[in-house]
Amino acid sequence: METYGRHEYPGRLFIVEGVDGSGKSTQIALLRQWLISEGYTVFFSEWNSSPLVKKTTSRGKKKQLLTPTT
């Protein structure tokens, strides 16, 4: 795991990537459940949770403007 030095923020950011159907949602749910059981507060956010990002991504998909490297 890569680390990028110390910071003053009280928390950790976990990023989970993978192809469709690879079990990301399952693993995230299990990790979330375990962290909560250990007494941690968990905040979950999806990459497209921002209305602006969601709208832009939707438009790009409809017009087939997105590529694997977009």
C-alpha distance (Angstrom), angle and dihedral (degrees) to the residues before:
residue distance angle dihedral
M1 . . .
E2 3.77 . .
T3 3.78 119.9 .
Y4 3.76 126.3 -166.5
G5 3.78 105.6 -157.0
R6 3.75 132.1 -87.2
H7 3.76 125.1 -45.6
E8 3.78 135.8 179.7
Y9 3.80 97.2 -119.2
P10 3.82 117.1 110.5
G11 3.76 102.4 -133.4
R12 3.75 149.5 47.6
L13 3.77 132.3 -110.8
F14 3.79 118.3 -141.3
I15 3.78 118.6 -167.1
V16 3.79 120.2 -166.3
E17 3.79 120.2 -166.6
G18 3.78 132.3 178.4
V19 3.77 145.2 123.2
D20 3.80 122.7 -76.2
G21 3.79 112.1 -72.4
S22 3.80 95.2 17.2
G23 3.81 94.2 120.4
K24 3.81 100.7 -101.2
S25 3.80 94.4 138.4
T26 3.80 91.8 47.3
Q27 3.80 93.1 50.0
I28 3.80 92.4 45.4
A29 3.81 90.9 50.7
L30 3.81 91.2 49.7
L31 3.81 92.5 47.1
R32 3.80 91.4 47.4
Q33 3.80 91.7 49.5
W34 3.82 92.0 48.9
L35 3.82 94.1 47.0
I36 3.81 91.0 50.5
S37 3.82 90.7 48.5
E38 3.82 87.6 53.4
G39 3.80 90.2 54.7
Y40 3.80 100.1 -101.0
T41 3.78 123.9 137.6
V42 3.79 109.9 -125.5
F43 3.79 128.2 -157.3
F44 3.79 116.7 -170.2
S45 3.78 123.0 -161.2
E46 3.77 130.3 170.5
W47 3.79 122.4 -141.3
N48 3.80 90.6 -114.2
S49 3.80 97.5 43.9
S50 3.80 91.1 109.2
P51 3.82 110.2 90.7
L52 3.82 90.1 -137.9
V53 3.82 93.5 51.3
K54 3.80 92.2 43.8
K55 3.81 92.9 50.3
T56 3.81 93.3 46.1
T57 3.81 93.4 46.8
S58 3.80 91.2 47.6
R59 3.79 91.2 51.6
G60 3.81 91.6 47.5
K61 3.80 92.0 51.0
K62 3.81 93.4 48.6
K63 3.80 91.9 50.9
Q64 3.82 92.0 40.8
L65 3.81 91.6 -122.4
L66 3.80 95.5 135.9
T67 3.78 123.7 91.5
P68 3.82 130.8 -177.0
T69 3.81 88.8 -93.5
T70 3.81 97.2 45.8
